[in-house]
Each structure stands twice: as C-alpha cells, then as structure tokens.
Amino acid sequence: MILRLTTLSLLILYPIAWFAPLMRAGLLPLFGLSEISVITGLQSLWGSDVILALLVTFFAIFAPYLKTIGLALVQWDLLDPRAQPVLHVLGKLAMADIFLIALYITIAKGIGYVTIETGWGLYMFSACILASIALGLLTERHLRSDPGQ
C-alpha cells in the first residue's frame, strides 16, 4: 500500500518540480530570466529551437509522467507487469533530462560571463526521477515475490 501511495504522490510532485526553479542565472542571453524552471526553459526553447524543445518536453514532462502512470497501473493490477521493461526505458529517458540540465550548467559556468546557481527545483526534480526509478525496482521485486498479485 505504501508503494502505491508513494507512486501516486509522484503524480503531484512532478508538476511542482516542473514549475520550481532549477537554477538562477544572470546575463544568460538565451533565457533572459533570473529563475529558470522546466516550464520557463521550455517556453524559451519553443521560441528558438523547436526540435530541442520537443526533445526536452518529452524527456522532462512526458517520459517521467508516463512512467509513473504506468507504474501505478501495474501496482493496481490495471496493466500487465510485462510492461515493466518499457517503464524502465521511460525512466532512463527521464534521467537523460537531468544529465542535459547538469551539462548545461557546467558549460555555462565555464563561459565565465554567466553566473548560475542551482535552485531547489533541480534537486526536487532529480529526487522525483530517482524515486520513480527506485519505485519501479521495488515494484518489480514485489511482483516477483508475490506472483499472485
């Protein structure tokens, strides 16, 4: 029951993480914002690079949310547990978004003209992704130990 409730809580925490500040930046010409969240970053990308915006939208929004919904459906016996490998791939794709954000911060800090500080939203978003991966592993283990579920 705790596994199910924790998974459902991610459906609330993800949208909060999308709007939370990932970083605060100064003198960043691409965004021109003081605080950048997943949503504000996507808004800027849609105006400058549609292909990258589609990729980041998939990595940051759709992949983790679809994985969490699928995981909840497996836990509530509404989706066949054989869908687990697909859910693992979605979790890995969501992790790619965190890698892209970390790479962006590293590159921008290396420029020297940009001041970037990570925001609490980056940690929250990362925690949601990692919790989703852990819940997927725990669900798989639970299904193996109780095949009648």
HELIX and SHEET records of a PDB file:
HELIX    1   1 ILE A    2  PHE A   19  1                                  18    
HELIX    2   2 VAL A   38  SER A   48  1                                  11    
HELIX    3   3 VAL A   50  THR A   57  1                                   8    
HELIX    4   4 PHE A   58  PHE A   62  3                                   5    
HELIX    5   5 ALA A   63  GLN A   75  1                                  13    
HELIX    6   6 PRO A   81  ALA A   83  5                                   3    
HELIX    7   7 GLN A   84  ILE A  111  1                                  28    
HELIX    8   8 TRP A  120  SER A  145  1                                  26    
SHEET    1   A 3 GLU A  35  SER A  37  0                                        
SHEET    2   A 3 PRO A  21  GLY A  26 -1                                        
SHEET    3   A 3 THR A 115  THR A 118 -1                                        
END                                                                             
